[in-house]
Amino acid sequence: MSTGFKLIKLKSLPDGESSVRCVLEMRKALGDDVRLMMDVNGMWNYDQALRALRKLELANLELIEQPLPYWDIEGMARLRQKVGTSDLCR
């Protein structure tokens, strides 16, 4: 589906499962030609983020911004080692 958009940045819902469903539906509707990014605004804890990010790998997101609170640097380091999304940033 050609929408004219080349990049879409999505905001997350506090509930990781709802976010996953929304992102997967967006990917399905938009196809693989549109680059998708997601900003979680630090709303998830480590366990929520790990579960959601593993499922979101199916959506081929380009970037996931701040999946954990800004102060959880150790958690971010652990997430980077456990998920395949190419770019997590805080």
All heavy atoms as an XYZ file, in Angstrom:
719
protein
N       0.841     -1.171      0.000
C       0.000      0.000      0.000
C       0.893      1.244      0.000
O       1.708      1.425      0.888
C      -0.883     -0.020      1.248
C      -1.578      1.286      1.496
S      -2.205      1.356      3.170
C      -3.880      1.689      2.854
N       0.768      2.077     -0.962
C       1.555      3.294     -1.031
C       0.792      4.422     -0.345
O      -0.273      4.831     -0.787
C       1.825      3.658     -2.487
O       2.521      4.875     -2.534
N       1.333      4.915      0.755
C       0.673      5.968      1.521
C       1.323      7.322      1.308
O       0.762      8.333      1.710
C       0.726      5.641      3.024
O       2.109      5.556      3.395
C       0.019      4.342      3.341
N       2.487      7.336      0.714
C       3.236      8.571      0.567
C       4.171      8.834      1.737
O       5.079      9.631      1.647
N       3.951      8.169      2.861
C       4.820      8.325      4.018
C       5.976      7.334      3.914
O       5.777      6.189      3.545
C       4.059      8.067      5.318
C       2.993      9.079      5.598
C       1.669      8.798      5.304
C       3.316     10.304      6.144
C       0.674      9.726      5.563
C       2.331     11.243      6.413
C       1.007     10.953      6.117
N       7.162      7.798      4.271
C       8.329      6.921      4.247
C       8.742      6.483      5.645
O       9.404      5.485      5.818
C       9.489      7.627      3.561
C       9.162      7.987      2.126
C      10.387      8.373      1.369
C      10.124      8.840     -0.028
N       9.163      8.190     -0.803
N       8.336      7.264      6.664
C       8.690      6.980      8.045
C       7.534      7.398      8.949
O       6.995      8.497      8.803
C       9.951      7.759      8.452
C      10.338      7.703      9.924
C      10.830      6.320     10.299
C      11.397      8.741     10.228
N       7.164      6.513      9.869
C       6.112      6.818     10.842
C       6.651      6.487     12.230
O       7.166      5.395     12.468
C       4.820      6.013     10.566
C       4.240      6.421      9.217
C       3.808      6.216     11.691
C       3.046      5.627      8.789
N       6.514      7.455     13.142
C       6.912      7.252     14.534
C       5.648      7.082     15.357
O       4.796      7.962     15.389
C       7.718      8.445     15.039
C       8.212      8.266     16.466
C       9.064      9.451     16.876
C       9.570      9.294     18.282
N      10.391     10.446     18.682
N       5.544      5.950     16.017
C       4.376      5.614     16.819
C       4.668      5.854     18.294
O       5.782      5.635     18.760
C       4.021      4.136     16.621
C       3.830      3.673     15.179
C       3.811      2.161     15.112
C       2.564      4.271     14.621
N       3.664      6.274     19.031
C       3.770      6.375     20.485
C       3.171      5.114     21.092
O       2.169      4.595     20.610
C       3.013      7.600     21.002
C       3.646      8.906     20.604
C       4.954      9.107     21.322
C       5.488     10.504     21.075
N       6.687     10.769     21.852
N       3.790      4.640     22.144
C       3.349      3.417     22.795
C       2.189      3.675     23.741
O       1.985      4.782     24.224
C       4.510      2.825     23.592
O       4.075      1.734     24.357
N       1.469      2.606     24.013
C       0.475      2.597     25.079
C       1.158      2.076     26.344
O       2.146      1.347     26.255
C      -0.688      1.686     24.687
C      -1.416      2.081     23.396
C      -2.314      0.948     22.936
C      -2.197      3.354     23.607
N       0.664      2.430     27.529
C       1.284      1.916     28.754
C       1.310      0.392     28.810
O       2.229     -0.203     29.370
C       0.417      2.497     29.877
C      -0.222      3.699     29.289
C      -0.420      3.382     27.828
N       0.333     -0.241     28.219
C       0.245     -1.695     28.193
C       1.020     -2.227     26.991
O       0.676     -1.939     25.848
C      -1.234     -2.102     28.115
C      -1.427     -3.574     27.859
O      -0.586     -4.378     28.285
O      -2.431     -3.923     27.209
N       2.068     -2.982     27.257
C       2.904     -3.508     26.184
C       2.154     -4.386     25.202
O       2.386     -4.319     23.991
N       1.240     -5.206     25.686
C       0.502     -6.118     24.796
C      -0.366     -5.340     23.810
O      -0.457     -5.685     22.635
C      -0.343     -7.099     25.603
C       0.466     -8.101     26.405
C       1.363     -8.974     25.535
O       0.898     -9.472     24.485
O       2.534     -9.163     25.904
N      -1.015     -4.293     24.277
C      -1.832     -3.466     23.390
C      -0.959     -2.771     22.351
O      -1.320     -2.665     21.178
C      -2.606     -2.418     24.181
O      -3.524     -3.041     25.044
N       0.198     -2.324     22.784
C       1.131     -1.682     21.860
C       1.584     -2.645     20.775
O       1.653     -2.288     19.603
C       2.349     -1.154     22.618
O       1.980     -0.110     23.470
N       1.887     -3.870     21.178
C       2.327     -4.880     20.212
C       1.241     -5.116     19.170
O       1.510     -5.122     17.962
C       2.713     -6.209     20.920
C       2.882     -7.335     19.922
C       3.971     -6.012     21.752
N       0.009     -5.292     19.614
C      -1.090     -5.526     18.668
C      -1.236     -4.360     17.693
O      -1.394     -4.565     16.486
C      -2.400     -5.759     19.417
C      -2.523     -7.151     20.012
C      -3.932     -7.473     20.483
N      -4.465     -6.517     21.444
C      -4.257     -6.573     22.758
N      -3.530     -7.548     23.259
N      -4.794     -5.671     23.555
N      -1.176     -3.138     18.206
C      -1.318     -1.955     17.346
C      -0.186     -1.870     16.326
O      -0.425     -1.605     15.142
C      -1.336     -0.691     18.194
S      -2.848     -0.473     19.134
N       1.036     -2.089     16.770
C       2.181     -1.982     15.862
C       2.125     -3.066     14.800
O       2.376     -2.800     13.610
C       3.512     -2.048     16.644
C       4.695     -2.186     15.699
C       3.669     -0.820     17.520
N       1.786     -4.281     15.178
C       1.702     -5.366     14.190
C       0.602     -5.094     13.163
O       0.778     -5.376     11.967
C       1.498     -6.714     14.876
C       2.693     -7.197     15.709
C       2.339     -8.499     16.431
C       3.941     -7.362     14.869
N      -0.501     -4.521     13.603
C      -1.565     -4.144     12.658
C      -1.116     -3.020     11.733
O      -1.436     -3.020     10.549
C      -2.841     -3.753     13.409
C      -3.583     -4.927     13.993
C      -4.070     -5.921     12.940
O      -4.578     -5.497     11.890
O      -3.926     -7.128     13.179
N      -0.375     -2.060     12.285
C       0.155     -0.977     11.448
C       1.091     -1.539     10.382
O       1.017     -1.159      9.216
C       0.911      0.042     12.307
C       0.035      0.909     13.156
S      -0.841      2.164     12.223
C       0.485      3.229     11.741
N       1.980     -2.434     10.795
C       2.920     -3.021      9.840
C       2.163     -3.763      8.743
O       2.468     -3.648      7.563
C       3.901     -3.948     10.559
C       4.802     -4.744      9.635
C       5.603     -3.898      8.657
N       6.671     -3.203      9.327
C       7.214     -2.086      8.865
N       6.769     -1.521      7.754
N       8.193     -1.505      9.518
N       1.152     -4.516      9.139
C       0.348     -5.272      8.178
C      -0.342     -4.334      7.188
O      -0.348     -4.569      5.983
C      -0.679     -6.112      8.934
C      -1.506     -7.032      8.086
C      -2.436     -7.836      8.986
C      -3.400     -8.666      8.206
N      -4.325     -9.383      9.096
N      -0.899     -3.250      7.691
C      -1.623     -2.309      6.843
C      -0.693     -1.511      5.932
O      -1.032     -1.230      4.778
C      -2.443     -1.347      7.709
N       0.490     -1.153      6.433
C       1.396     -0.293      5.679
C       2.359     -1.059      4.777
O       2.915     -0.496      3.845
C       2.209      0.580      6.645
C       1.406      1.587      7.446
C       2.271      2.197      8.542
C       0.841      2.664      6.527
N       2.585     -2.328      5.092
C       3.556     -3.095      4.320
C       4.977     -2.804      4.782
O       5.208     -2.078      5.743
N       5.920     -3.367      4.068
C       7.324     -3.268      4.469
C       8.053     -2.052      3.911
O       9.211     -1.821      4.237
C       8.066     -4.544      4.061
C       7.590     -5.750      4.843
O       7.209     -5.580      6.018
O       7.594     -6.861      4.281
N       7.404     -1.274      3.051
C       8.077     -0.132      2.436
C       8.138      1.096      3.341
O       8.924      2.006      3.101
C       7.394      0.251      1.121
C       7.568     -0.829      0.074
O       8.555     -1.589      0.158
O       6.719     -0.915     -0.829
N       7.317      1.136      4.372
C       7.299      2.272      5.295
C       8.149      1.922      6.514
O       7.979      0.868      7.113
C       5.853      2.613      5.740
C       5.845      3.720      6.779
C       5.010      2.988      4.541
N       9.076      2.812      6.867
C       9.905      2.612      8.050
C       9.084      2.980      9.285
O       8.427      4.017      9.307
C      11.150      3.481      7.950
C      12.017      3.096      6.785
C      13.067      4.132      6.422
N      13.704      4.769      7.548
C      14.121      6.040      7.529
N      13.964      6.792      6.465
N      14.701      6.557      8.579
N       9.121      2.118     10.297
C       8.379      2.358     11.542
C       9.342      2.518     12.709
O      10.311      1.767     12.835
C       7.436      1.203     11.857
C       6.204      1.018     10.995
C       5.416     -0.194     11.465
C       5.333      2.254     11.012
N       9.047      3.496     13.544
C       9.762      3.718     14.795
C       8.725      3.775     15.910
O       7.560      4.045     15.653
C      10.524      5.045     14.743
C      11.577      5.102     13.680
S      12.252      6.768     13.404
C      12.573      7.361     15.023
N       9.180      3.551     17.141
C       8.253      3.585     18.267
C       8.905      4.292     19.445
O      10.074      4.056     19.738
C       7.876      2.160     18.662
C       6.907      2.061     19.781
S       6.511      0.319     20.019
C       5.119      0.470     21.069
N       8.148      5.139     20.124
C       8.617      5.838     21.317
C       7.752      5.389     22.491
O       6.549      5.612     22.500
C       8.508      7.348     21.117
C       9.124      8.136     22.265
O       9.576      7.525     23.248
O       9.148      9.367     22.158
N       8.390      4.751     23.461
C       7.669      4.215     24.616
C       7.622      5.230     25.765
O       6.819      5.098     26.680
C       8.302      2.876     25.071
C       7.543      2.266     26.240
C       8.373      1.887     23.917
N       8.449      6.251     25.713
C       8.499      7.283     26.759
C       8.761      6.714     28.150
O       8.248      7.223     29.141
C       7.215      8.126     26.779
C       7.133      9.065     25.610
O       8.136      9.591     25.163
N       5.930      9.266     25.101
N       9.522      5.624     28.230
C       9.914      5.054     29.513
C       8.782      4.476     30.330
O       8.901      4.345     31.543
N       7.692      4.095     29.676
C       6.504      3.629     30.413
C       6.568      2.163     30.842
O       5.752      1.725     31.641
C       5.247      3.813     29.560
C       4.835      5.238     29.408
S       3.198      5.406     28.643
C       3.579      5.026     26.945
N       7.493      1.397     30.289
C       7.531     -0.031     30.601
C       8.617     -0.336     31.624
O       9.635      0.338     31.696
C       7.805     -0.842     29.350
C       6.753     -0.766     28.300
C       5.455     -0.376     28.441
C       6.902     -1.088     26.917
N       4.792     -0.450     27.244
C       5.655     -0.879     26.290
C       7.961     -1.534     26.138
C       5.462     -1.114     24.940
C       7.770     -1.762     24.793
C       6.521     -1.553     24.200
N       8.399     -1.405     32.396
C       9.481     -1.911     33.233
C      10.267     -2.929     32.402
O       9.895     -3.232     31.257
C       8.947     -2.503     34.550
C       8.074     -3.727     34.336
O       8.338     -4.583     33.502
N       6.994     -3.814     35.109
N      11.330     -3.458     32.951
C      12.206     -4.360     32.188
C      11.450     -5.577     31.637
O      11.581     -5.907     30.459
C      13.394     -4.819     33.046
C      14.276     -5.789     32.315
C      15.248     -5.333     31.441
C      14.117     -7.162     32.477
C      16.047     -6.216     30.730
C      14.906     -8.052     31.773
C      15.870     -7.577     30.908
O      16.642     -8.461     30.207
N      10.667     -6.245     32.469
C       9.963     -7.456     32.020
C       8.943     -7.147     30.931
O       8.838     -7.890     29.950
C       9.283     -8.161     33.200
C      10.291     -8.764     34.162
O      11.377     -9.186     33.712
O      10.001     -8.802     35.371
N       8.191     -6.063     31.076
C       7.235     -5.661     30.036
C       7.977     -5.374     28.732
O       7.544     -5.798     27.659
C       6.482     -4.394     30.439
C       5.469     -4.552     31.525
C       4.926     -3.195     31.949
O       5.685     -2.268     32.241
N       3.615     -3.071     31.975
N       9.068     -4.640     28.848
C       9.828     -4.266     27.653
C      10.387     -5.499     26.955
O      10.293     -5.616     25.725
C      10.960     -3.316     28.030
N      10.951     -6.420     27.692
C      11.532     -7.624     27.082
C      10.462     -8.426     26.344
O      10.667     -8.825     25.187
C      12.219     -8.479     28.145
C      12.919     -9.732     27.628
C      13.993     -9.376     26.600
C      13.518    -10.512     28.789
N       9.314     -8.637     26.973
C       8.227     -9.387     26.319
C       7.759     -8.667     25.050
O       7.620     -9.268     23.985
C       7.043     -9.566     27.271
C       7.193    -10.703     28.239
C       5.883    -11.021     28.962
N       5.276     -9.869     29.616
C       5.559     -9.451     30.841
N       6.454    -10.082     31.558
N       4.945     -8.408     31.351
N       7.511     -7.368     25.175
C       6.999     -6.600     24.039
C       8.020     -6.521     22.907
O       7.679     -6.725     21.737
C       6.603     -5.197     24.489
N       9.273     -6.245     23.231
C      10.293     -6.088     22.190
C      10.526     -7.377     21.426
O      10.756     -7.355     20.212
C      11.591     -5.570     22.786
C      11.525     -4.172     23.391
C      12.865     -3.765     23.978
C      11.054     -3.161     22.382
N      10.475     -8.492     22.116
C      10.631     -9.778     21.406
C       9.498     -9.993     20.409
O       9.708    -10.457     19.300
C      10.723    -10.921     22.400
C      12.069    -10.959     23.082
C      12.220    -12.146     23.972
N      13.600    -12.286     24.407
C      13.964    -12.960     25.474
N      13.047    -13.550     26.223
N      15.232    -13.039     25.802
N       8.288     -9.634     20.800
C       7.149     -9.771     19.885
C       7.212     -8.739     18.766
O       6.812     -9.012     17.633
C       5.838     -9.644     20.655
C       5.596    -10.802     21.598
C       4.354    -10.589     22.438
C       4.176    -11.724     23.425
N       3.022    -11.500     24.297
N       7.700     -7.552     19.077
C       7.769     -6.485     18.085
C       8.827     -6.734     17.010
O       8.832     -6.065     15.982
C       8.037     -5.139     18.769
C       6.846     -4.554     19.507
C       7.277     -3.381     20.374
C       5.758     -4.133     18.524
N       9.707     -7.697     17.236
C      10.691     -8.025     16.212
C      10.009     -8.420     14.900
O      10.543     -8.195     13.822
C      11.640     -9.110     16.701
C      12.593     -8.588     17.762
C      13.522     -9.641     18.321
O      13.368    -10.839     18.013
O      14.423     -9.253     19.085
N       8.794     -8.943     14.991
C       8.034     -9.308     13.789
C       7.667     -8.087     12.943
O       7.423     -8.207     11.744
C       6.752    -10.050     14.177
C       6.916    -11.390     14.876
C       5.575    -11.887     15.385
C       7.551    -12.398     13.933
N       7.622     -6.916     13.573
C       7.223     -5.697     12.874
C       8.398     -4.988     12.203
O       8.205     -4.008     11.504
C       6.531     -4.737     13.840
N       9.602     -5.489     12.443
C      10.791     -4.905     11.816
C      10.883     -3.393     12.060
O      11.007     -2.607     11.126
C      10.811     -5.217     10.317
C      12.153     -4.920      9.704
O      13.181     -4.969     10.377
N      12.149     -4.597      8.432
N      10.806     -3.004     13.332
C      10.923     -1.592     13.686
C      12.358     -1.131     13.491
O      13.305     -1.845     13.794
C      10.511     -1.359     15.137
C       9.045     -1.598     15.475
C       8.808     -1.417     16.965
C       8.155     -0.674     14.685
N      12.499      0.076     13.013
C      13.825      0.647     12.803
C      14.457      1.103     14.109
O      15.662      1.006     14.305
C      13.720      1.825     11.844
C      15.041      2.405     11.479
C      14.930      3.341     10.313
O      14.264      3.007      9.316
O      15.508      4.421     10.409
N      13.637      1.612     15.010
C      14.144      2.160     16.255
C      13.054      2.074     17.313
O      11.874      2.252     16.999
C      14.523      3.639     16.042
C      14.945      4.392     17.292
C      16.351      4.938     17.103
C      13.983      5.527     17.548
N      13.463      1.790     18.543
C      12.544      1.833     19.678
C      13.167      2.776     20.695
O      14.238      2.520     21.227
C      12.303      0.440     20.278
C      11.694     -0.477     19.219
C      11.402      0.543     21.509
C      11.591     -1.914     19.619
N      12.475      3.885     20.934
C      13.010      4.938     21.789
C      12.497      4.788     23.217
O      11.304      4.635     23.448
C      12.573      6.293     21.223
C      13.163      7.475     21.924
C      12.778      8.783     21.247
O      12.272      8.774     20.109
O      12.972      9.817     21.896
N      13.412      4.818     24.144
C      13.167      4.832     25.583
C      12.129      3.807     26.049
O      11.111      4.164     26.628
C      12.773      6.239     26.031
C      12.963      6.454     27.502
C      12.564      7.849     27.945
O      12.154      8.693     27.159
N      12.681      8.093     29.236
N      12.413      2.511     25.846
C      11.475      1.497     26.341
C      11.423      1.437     27.874
O      10.436      1.000     28.440
C      12.012      0.191     25.761
C      13.440      0.456     25.447
C      13.548      1.911     25.149
N      12.492      1.891     28.533
C      12.570      1.900     29.997
C      12.732      3.331     30.492
O      13.113      4.216     29.728
C      13.781      1.071     30.451
C      13.784     -0.400     30.044
C      15.088     -1.054     30.489
C      12.591     -1.125     30.604
N      12.480      3.556     31.786
C      12.726      4.889     32.331
C      14.182      5.317     32.091
O      15.085      4.477     32.062
C      12.457      4.717     33.832
C      11.568      3.522     33.934
C      11.974      2.618     32.806
N      14.414      6.604     31.942
C      15.735      7.125     31.586
C      16.836      6.679     32.545
O      17.991      6.534     32.165
C      15.694      8.664     31.510
C      15.562      9.330     32.848
C      16.681      9.697     33.578
C      14.311      9.583     33.402
C      16.560     10.297     34.818
C      14.185     10.181     34.630
C      15.308     10.531     35.334
O      15.184     11.119     36.556
N      16.495      6.449     33.799
C      17.494      6.114     34.807
C      17.902      4.644     34.800
O      18.895      4.272     35.415
C      16.997      6.502     36.199
C      15.611      6.008     36.507
C      14.457      6.732     36.406
C      15.229      4.700     36.928
N      13.380      5.949     36.742
C      13.821      4.693     37.063
C      15.924      3.535     37.201
C      13.111      3.567     37.463
C      15.214      2.406     37.603
C      13.830      2.436     37.729
N      17.175      3.791     34.065
C      17.470      2.356     34.079
C      18.482      1.992     32.983
O      18.186      1.283     32.030
C      16.182      1.547     33.914
C      16.388      0.071     34.229
O      17.540     -0.341     34.507
O      15.391     -0.676     34.185
N      19.688      2.481     33.164
C      20.749      2.245     32.179
C      21.149      0.771     32.159
O      21.380      0.195     31.092
C      21.955      3.162     32.475
C      21.510      4.616     32.291
C      23.133      2.833     31.571
C      22.493      5.630     32.792
N      21.202      0.152     33.313
C      21.542     -1.276     33.387
C      20.490     -2.114     32.649
O      20.817     -3.039     31.908
C      21.647     -1.731     34.840
C      22.007     -3.203     34.981
C      22.047     -3.635     36.438
O      22.623     -2.907     37.267
O      21.479     -4.706     36.738
N      19.218     -1.794     32.847
C      18.149     -2.507     32.153
C      18.247     -2.343     30.645
O      18.027     -3.283     29.886
N      18.578     -1.128     30.184
C      18.742     -0.888     28.743
C      19.869     -1.743     28.188
O      19.748     -2.326     27.104
C      19.023      0.595     28.477
C      17.805      1.463     28.561
S      16.629      1.159     27.223
C      17.544      1.759     25.831
N      20.966     -1.836     28.920
C      22.097     -2.654     28.469
C      21.680     -4.118     28.359
O      22.024     -4.798     27.382
C      23.276     -2.486     29.421
N      20.930     -4.601     29.330
C      20.459     -5.997     29.283
C      19.507     -6.205     28.115
O      19.570     -7.231     27.426
C      19.783     -6.373     30.603
C      20.764     -6.490     31.738
C      20.189     -7.087     33.021
N      18.755     -7.172     33.109
C      18.019     -6.657     34.094
N      18.587     -6.011     35.082
N      16.718     -6.796     34.107
N      18.592     -5.250     27.875
C      17.659     -5.374     26.751
C      18.399     -5.456     25.419
O      18.061     -6.266     24.556
C      16.702     -4.179     26.699
C      15.487     -4.194     27.586
C      14.699     -2.904     27.407
C      14.607     -5.401     27.318
N      19.398     -4.616     25.237
C      20.152     -4.600     23.982
C      20.759     -5.966     23.686
O      20.903     -6.342     22.532
C      21.259     -3.557     24.025
C      20.754     -2.182     23.805
C      21.884     -1.175     23.869
N      21.391      0.041     23.272
C      21.854      0.535     22.147
N      22.811     -0.052     21.514
N      21.343      1.644     21.658
N      21.141     -6.693     24.714
C      21.753     -8.004     24.526
C      20.726     -9.090     24.223
O      21.065    -10.135     23.699
C      22.545     -8.400     25.772
C      23.745     -7.516     26.018
C      24.413     -7.823     27.338
O      23.921     -8.590     28.162
N      25.556     -7.195     27.561
N      19.452     -8.836     24.538
C      18.437     -9.886     24.449
C      17.445     -9.737     23.311
O      16.635    -10.619     23.095
C      17.681     -9.992     25.770
C      18.573    -10.445     26.890
C      17.795    -10.779     28.109
C      18.748    -11.288     29.171
N      18.210    -12.365     29.915
N      17.477     -8.616     22.600
C      16.525     -8.425     21.501
C      17.274     -8.120     20.209
O      18.398     -7.631     20.238
C      15.480     -7.314     21.798
C      14.638     -7.677     23.008
C      16.137     -5.981     21.992
N      16.601     -8.383     19.096
C      17.236     -8.201     17.807
C      16.981     -6.853     17.150
O      17.534     -6.570     16.102
N      16.162     -6.012     17.752
C      15.917     -4.695     17.160
C      17.240     -3.969     17.078
O      17.983     -3.898     18.058
C      14.913     -3.881     17.998
O      13.716     -4.624     18.103
C      14.632     -2.541     17.359
N      17.532     -3.440     15.912
C      18.859     -2.900     15.666
C      19.184     -1.667     16.504
O      20.332     -1.425     16.816
C      19.031     -2.575     14.186
O      18.076     -1.619     13.797
N      18.199     -0.900     16.886
C      18.525      0.328     17.609
C      17.524      0.598     18.723
O      16.352      0.846     18.482
C      18.536      1.525     16.637
C      19.301      2.714     17.192
O      19.885      2.595     18.287
O      19.312      3.741     16.523
N      18.021      0.528     19.941
C      17.271      0.961     21.114
C      17.967      2.204     21.613
O      19.187      2.258     21.666
C      17.313     -0.084     22.244
C      16.701     -1.448     21.979
C      16.955     -2.359     23.181
C      15.215     -1.324     21.740
N      17.238      3.232     21.942
C      17.902      4.424     22.464
C      17.166      4.933     23.681
O      15.989      4.684     23.855
C      18.033      5.502     21.392
S      16.486      6.100     20.742
N      17.899      5.658     24.514
C      17.284      6.186     25.736
C      17.210      7.664     25.706
O      17.674      8.381     24.970
C      17.999      5.718     26.981
C      19.419      6.217     27.088
C      20.006      5.782     28.424
N      21.270      6.440     28.575
C      21.465      7.532     29.283
N      20.472      8.083     29.918
N      22.637      8.078     29.368
